[in-house]
Amino acid sequence: MIKSTDHGLNADFLKLFDYVYSKVNNEFKKSNLIDLQNHVILETNNGRYVINYSNILPEFKQLKR
């Protein structure tokens, strides 16, 4: 998989991915729940800027002070 120590390792990254993936527990529990919390990204004198996930898709909002 890895053939040298040069940049990029002269590696076959698909083989490397297959090797690593075969070593991990790849059973995922199925769930329809998406739990995204609103996230404050910046606070200024003019307000707070948040990423709002109330409607699943991210919405960037400014909340006035």
trRosetta pair geometry for C-beta under 8 A, 3 or more apart (Angstrom, degrees):
i j d omega theta_ij theta_ji phi_ij phi_ji
1 11 5.7 20 154 -154 71 93
1 12 5.5 -105 -140 52 59 89
1 15 4.7 -149 -109 105 96 117
1 16 4.9 124 -176 -72 130 79
1 19 6.4 -60 -71 -9 157 148
2 9 4.7 -46 -143 166 94 123
2 10 7.4 99 -166 71 49 70
2 11 4.6 -18 -102 -98 63 105
2 16 7.2 69 -53 -86 86 120
3 9 7.0 121 41 151 59 68
3 10 4.0 -74 67 103 106 113
3 11 6.6 -180 10 -82 78 47
4 9 6.2 171 69 -166 61 41
4 10 4.2 55 24 19 105 125
5 9 6.8 -8 -119 -116 26 70
6 9 6.9 166 64 -92 58 21
6 10 6.0 55 53 -27 108 99
8 11 6.7 -151 153 21 66 84
11 15 7.9 -137 171 60 82 101
11 16 5.8 23 164 -39 125 136
12 15 4.1 42 104 18 113 116
12 16 6.6 158 90 -17 60 86
13 16 5.1 -50 -142 39 40 117
13 17 6.2 47 155 -23 68 100
14 17 5.7 -48 -147 34 31 112
14 18 6.4 32 153 -17 62 105
15 18 5.6 -53 -147 38 33 113
15 19 6.3 36 153 -22 65 105
16 19 5.7 -53 -148 34 30 113
16 20 6.4 23 158 -12 65 107
17 20 6.1 -60 -145 41 29 104
17 21 5.8 25 160 -18 67 114
18 21 5.8 -58 -138 41 25 110
18 22 6.3 29 160 -24 62 108
19 22 6.0 -59 -153 30 25 110
19 23 7.0 17 152 -16 59 110
20 23 5.8 -66 -159 35 35 111
20 24 6.8 21 154 -16 70 109
21 24 6.2 -62 -147 34 35 104
21 26 6.5 45 -179 -75 84 135
34 56 6.4 64 83 -130 141 95
36 53 3.7 -105 108 161 119 166
36 56 7.3 109 30 -137 133 45
36 58 7.9 -105 159 -79 151 82
37 53 7.0 74 78 37 9 131
38 50 5.5 17 175 173 105 127
38 51 6.7 178 -155 85 59 57
38 52 5.3 -2 -119 -115 107 54
38 53 6.0 -154 -78 22 58 83
38 54 7.3 10 -70 -44 110 81
39 50 6.4 154 79 -159 41 77
39 51 4.7 1 56 48 96 102
39 53 7.9 51 -2 -16 88 110
40 43 6.6 14 172 -52 124 95
40 48 5.6 -48 -136 -176 110 115
40 49 7.3 107 -160 75 64 49
40 50 5.1 -44 -98 -98 53 88
41 49 5.4 -57 63 102 93 96
41 50 6.5 152 6 -115 81 30
41 51 6.1 69 -32 -20 119 93
42 48 7.3 165 90 -158 52 51
42 49 4.3 10 56 45 95 116
43 47 7.8 -114 -144 126 57 33
43 48 5.0 -16 -107 -108 79 79
43 49 7.5 -152 -73 20 36 72
44 47 6.5 10 61 49 85 45
44 48 7.9 173 26 -85 61 34
44 49 7.6 35 5 -14 100 103
45 65 7.4 -81 175 8 39 153
46 62 7.5 -22 124 -173 102 127
46 64 7.7 -65 164 -128 62 63
46 65 7.1 176 154 2 19 110
47 62 4.9 80 98 176 144 90
47 63 5.3 176 -176 82 110 47
47 64 4.9 -68 -97 -110 123 30
47 65 5.2 -149 -96 -26 56 79
48 62 7.3 153 78 -159 41 53
48 63 4.6 -12 60 57 93 105
48 65 7.3 110 -16 -71 80 81
49 60 6.9 2 -176 -174 96 90
49 61 7.2 171 -151 88 53 44
49 62 5.4 -25 -99 -102 74 70
49 63 7.7 -169 -79 18 25 74
50 60 7.6 169 87 -150 41 48
50 61 5.4 -17 61 62 87 91
50 63 6.3 27 2 -11 116 113
51 58 5.1 -22 -171 -157 106 108
51 59 7.3 138 -163 66 54 39
51 60 6.0 -29 -102 -96 65 63
51 61 7.9 144 -108 19 18 78
52 55 7.8 43 125 17 96 82
52 58 7.3 127 64 -159 45 53
52 59 4.6 -34 65 68 98 96
52 60 7.7 172 16 -90 82 12
52 61 5.1 25 -13 3 125 125
53 56 6.5 16 -177 -129 80 15
53 57 7.7 -177 -137 77 62 18
53 58 6.0 -27 -89 -97 77 61
53 59 7.7 173 -76 21 30 78
54 59 7.6 -42 36 30 88 123
55 59 6.8 49 41 -20 109 126
